[in-house]
Amino acid sequence: MKKQFPNYKNITDILRLNRFIVLAVVIACLLTSALAIWTVLRLNRQMMGSAFAVNTDGTVIPLKLVSQKENLAVEALAHLELFHRYFYGIDDSNYQKNLEKALWLGNGSVDNVFRQKKADGVYNRLLQYSLVQKIISMDTELDLSKEPYGFRTETVFEIDRGSVTDRYQLITSGNLIRVDRNFPNNTHGLLITDFFENSLRKIEDEP
C-alpha cells in the first residue's frame, strides 16, 4: 500500500506571502503615523489661532487672537515709543530712573550710546542747568518682513532752558529681536539691537 503525504505549498509561495504581509503591515503603520502627525499639526494650527480664558465660574471661554503680525507691529511700536520717551524725555529729577528703565529695553548698543553721552557731559549739563528735555512727537518706520526687525524713528523733542526753548529733530535706527518677556522691565518681549543715532539737527523757527 502506497503511503500518502500531505500536500504542502511551495516554499517560495509561502515566503512571498509572508513578505507581502510584512510589507502590508509596515505600509499600514506608516500611513497611520502620517495621519496621526497630520491631525496633530492641524489641531496645533487651530489652537494657535485661538486662546482661552477661565471665567469666574470655572468655564473656559475661547478668545480669537488677532493676526500675529498685527500684534507684533503694535508691540514693536509701543516698545520703541517707550524706549525713546525713557531715553530722551528726561530732566534733572527723573533722568537716572528713566535711563535705567531704557537700558532694559536694549542691548549693549544702547548702553554704548548712553556711555558716550555721559562721557560728552550731556547729563552733567542737564543737572547743572536744570534742563528739561521733553518729547514732542515720534514717527517710526518698521520692517517686519523678517527678524531682526529693522526700524527708523524720527523724534522731535524740546530742551527747555528756562527763558529759551530749543527744538530738535533726532533720527535713530536699529533692529528689534524677540526675547522673553520680563515684567515689569520688558513687558513687550522685544530688545533693541544695533542702536544708532543717525542725525541730530536743531529746528529753526520759521520767519
C-alpha positions in Angstrom: 0.0 0.0 0.0 1.4 3.4 -1.1 1.9 5.9 1.8 0.1 9.3 1.3 2.0 12.6 2.2 0.3 15.9 3.0 0.0 18.4 0.1 2.4 21.3 1.1 2.6 24.6 -0.8 5.8 25.5 -2.5 8.2 27.2 -0.1 8.7 30.1 -2.5 5.0 30.9 -2.4 5.0 30.8 1.4 7.9 33.2 1.6 6.3 35.6 -0.9 3.1 35.6 1.1 5.0 36.4 4.3 6.8 39.2 2.6 3.6 40.6 1.3 2.0 40.5 4.8 5.1 42.2 6.4 5.1 45.0 3.7 1.3 45.5 4.2 1.7 45.9 7.9 4.6 48.3 7.5 2.8 50.4 5.0 -0.3 50.5 7.2 1.7 51.6 10.2 3.4 54.4 8.1 0.0 55.6 6.8 -1.4 55.6 10.4 1.6 57.5 11.7 1.3 60.1 8.9 -2.4 60.5 9.5 -1.7 61.0 13.3 1.0 63.6 12.6 -1.2 65.5 10.2 -4.1 65.5 12.7 -1.8 66.8 15.5 -0.4 69.6 13.2 -3.9 70.6 12.1 -5.1 70.8 15.7 -2.0 72.8 16.6 -2.7 75.3 13.9 -6.2 75.7 15.1 -5.0 76.1 18.7 -2.5 78.8 17.6 -5.4 80.8 16.2 -7.3 81.0 19.5 -6.7 81.5 23.2 -8.7 80.5 26.2 -9.6 82.3 29.4 -11.1 80.8 32.5 -14.3 82.5 33.7 -15.1 83.1 37.3 -17.4 80.1 37.3 -14.7 77.8 36.0 -15.9 77.7 32.4 -13.4 78.0 29.6 -14.0 80.9 27.2 -12.4 80.7 23.7 -10.9 84.0 22.5 -10.0 84.7 18.9 -6.5 86.2 18.6 -5.6 88.9 16.1 -3.1 88.4 13.4 0.4 87.8 14.9 1.9 90.3 12.6 -0.6 93.0 13.6 0.1 92.2 17.2 3.8 92.4 16.6 3.5 95.8 14.9 1.5 97.2 17.9 4.0 95.8 20.4 7.1 96.9 18.4 5.8 100.5 18.1 4.9 100.6 21.8 8.3 99.3 22.7 10.1 101.9 20.6 7.9 104.7 21.9 8.5 103.6 25.5 12.3 103.4 24.9 12.6 106.9 23.3 10.4 108.5 26.0 12.6 107.0 28.7 15.9 107.7 26.9 15.2 111.2 25.7 12.4 112.5 27.8 14.4 113.4 30.8 15.1 116.2 33.3 17.3 116.6 36.4 14.8 114.9 38.7 14.0 111.7 36.6 16.9 111.0 34.3 18.5 108.3 36.4 15.2 106.4 36.8 14.3 106.8 33.2 17.7 105.8 31.8 17.7 102.7 34.0 14.3 101.7 32.5 15.5 102.5 29.0 18.6 100.3 29.3 16.3 97.3 30.0 14.8 97.7 26.5 18.0 97.4 24.5 21.3 95.5 24.4 24.9 96.8 24.6 24.4 99.1 21.7 22.0 101.2 23.7 24.4 101.2 26.7 27.2 102.3 24.3 25.2 105.4 23.3 24.4 106.1 26.9 28.1 105.9 27.9 29.1 108.2 25.1 26.5 110.8 26.1 27.7 110.5 29.7 31.3 111.0 28.6 30.3 114.0 26.5 28.8 115.6 29.6 25.2 115.5 28.5 23.8 114.5 31.8 26.1 116.9 33.8 24.7 119.8 31.8 21.2 118.5 32.5 21.9 118.8 36.2 24.0 121.9 36.1 21.4 124.0 34.2 18.2 122.2 35.3 17.3 121.4 31.7 14.0 119.8 30.8 14.1 117.6 27.7 10.5 116.9 26.5 9.4 114.6 23.7 7.0 116.3 21.3 6.4 113.7 18.6 7.7 110.4 17.3 7.3 108.7 13.9 8.6 105.2 13.3 9.1 103.1 10.2 9.2 99.3 10.8 10.3 96.4 8.6 8.6 93.3 9.9 9.3 91.0 6.9 12.0 89.1 8.8 13.8 89.0 12.2 15.7 91.1 13.2 13.1 93.7 12.5 14.6 97.0 11.3 13.3 100.4 12.5 13.9 104.1 11.9 12.5 106.6 14.3 12.2 110.3 13.9 11.9 112.0 17.3 11.2 115.7 17.8 12.0 117.0 21.3 12.4 120.3 23.1 15.0 121.4 25.6 13.7 124.0 28.0 16.5 126.2 29.3 14.2 128.4 31.3 14.0 131.6 29.2 14.8 129.8 26.0 13.3 126.6 24.4 15.0 124.9 21.5 13.5 122.2 19.4 15.5 119.4 17.8 14.9 116.5 15.3 16.7 113.3 16.1 16.8 110.3 13.7 17.6 106.9 15.3 17.8 103.4 13.8 18.4 99.8 14.8 16.8 96.4 15.0 14.4 94.6 17.2 14.7 90.9 18.2 12.3 88.8 20.3 13.3 87.9 23.8 11.5 86.5 26.9 9.1 88.9 28.5 10.3 90.4 31.7 7.7 92.1 33.9 7.9 94.9 34.6 11.2 95.7 33.0 10.5 94.5 29.4 6.8 93.8 29.0 6.8 93.6 25.2 9.4 90.8 24.9 11.5 92.8 22.4 15.1 94.0 22.6 16.7 96.9 20.6 20.0 96.0 19.0 22.4 97.9 16.7 21.0 101.1 18.1 22.5 104.2 16.4 21.8 108.0 16.5 21.9 108.8 12.8 21.5 112.6 12.9 20.5 115.4 15.2 19.6 118.9 14.0 18.1 122.0 15.5 14.8 123.0 14.1 15.0 126.7 13.3 11.9 128.9 13.8 10.3 129.8 10.5 10.3 133.6 9.8 
